[in-house]
Amino acid sequence: FAVFMALLCFIDNLDAGQIRTVKLNPNQIGQIRLAKDYCTLVQVPTKKFKLVSGKPQALEIVYNENTFLIKPKVASLQTNIFVLTEVGRFNLHIVVTPPERADEVVYLEFNPSN
């Protein structure tokens, strides 16, 4: 299933999105922009992590090592996700946007200086 999902996401995202690095400390909130019928790959800087979502029923999420694929099941969505790791936490707002504004790949990084 994970291979199928990854292939589907690659095909769906051929004309969408942006690649971004999001640097956060635990006191900051970042944003991930999704698009209906597209998925976004999020890379986490550690191999062990857990996700907690405000609306898990509205998202399709597939885990793999230090990444997860996330795809909205609805056309309009605003929620949050916490990415919990052994070295810290990422606080993220999730919004659905038009495909041309959506994130295709997001690299999460810790920013301890802020």
C-alpha positions in Angstrom: 0.0 0.0 0.0 2.8 2.5 0.9 4.5 2.0 -2.5 1.2 2.5 -4.3 0.5 5.7 -2.2 4.0 7.0 -3.0 3.5 6.4 -6.7 0.1 7.9 -6.7 1.4 11.0 -4.9 4.3 11.4 -7.3 1.9 11.2 -10.3 -0.6 13.6 -8.7 2.0 16.2 -7.8 3.7 16.6 -11.2 2.3 20.1 -11.7 1.9 21.2 -8.1 3.6 22.7 -5.3 6.7 23.9 -3.6 9.7 22.4 -1.8 10.4 24.1 1.5 12.5 23.8 4.7 10.6 24.8 7.9 12.9 25.5 10.8 11.1 25.7 14.2 11.7 25.6 17.9 9.0 24.3 20.3 7.7 27.8 20.9 6.9 28.4 17.2 4.1 27.2 14.9 4.8 26.3 11.3 2.4 25.7 8.4 2.0 23.0 5.9 -0.1 23.7 2.8 -1.9 20.8 1.3 -4.1 20.5 -1.8 -7.1 18.3 -2.4 -6.1 15.2 -4.5 -2.4 15.8 -3.9 -0.1 14.5 -1.2 2.8 16.1 0.5 6.0 14.4 1.8 7.2 15.7 5.1 10.7 14.7 6.3 11.4 14.6 10.0 15.0 15.0 11.3 14.7 11.8 13.4 13.7 8.2 12.7 11.4 7.8 15.6 8.4 10.1 15.7 4.7 10.2 16.4 1.9 12.3 14.9 -1.1 13.7 16.7 -3.7 15.4 14.6 -6.6 17.6 15.5 -8.7 16.0 12.7 -7.3 12.6 11.9 -10.4 11.5 10.1 -9.8 14.3 7.5 -6.3 13.2 6.6 -4.7 10.2 5.0 -1.2 9.7 6.5 1.4 7.0 5.6 4.6 6.6 7.7 8.0 5.5 6.4 11.3 5.8 8.4 11.9 9.5 8.9 9.1 10.7 6.5 5.4 10.8 6.3 3.0 11.4 3.4 0.0 13.5 4.1 -3.1 14.0 1.9 -6.3 15.7 2.8 -9.5 13.8 2.3 -11.6 17.0 2.1 -11.4 20.1 0.0 -11.5 22.6 2.9 -9.5 21.9 6.1 -7.8 23.8 8.9 -6.3 21.7 11.7 -3.1 21.1 13.5 -0.5 18.4 13.8 2.1 17.8 16.5 5.2 15.9 15.4 6.6 14.4 18.6 10.2 13.2 18.5 12.7 12.0 21.1 14.5 15.4 20.9 11.7 17.8 20.5 8.3 18.7 19.0 7.1 20.5 15.9 3.8 22.4 16.1 2.2 22.7 12.7 -1.0 24.2 11.3 -2.4 22.3 8.3 -4.4 24.2 5.6 -5.8 23.1 2.2 -4.8 25.5 -0.6 -5.0 25.5 -4.4 -2.4 23.1 -5.9 -0.1 25.8 -7.1 0.4 27.1 -3.5 0.6 23.7 -1.9 3.8 22.1 -0.5 5.1 19.1 -2.3 8.0 18.4 0.0 8.6 19.9 3.5 11.9 19.4 5.4 11.4 19.9 9.1 14.4 21.2 11.0 14.9 22.1 14.6 15.9 25.8 15.2 17.2 26.0 18.8 18.4 29.6 18.5 15.0 31.3 18.5 
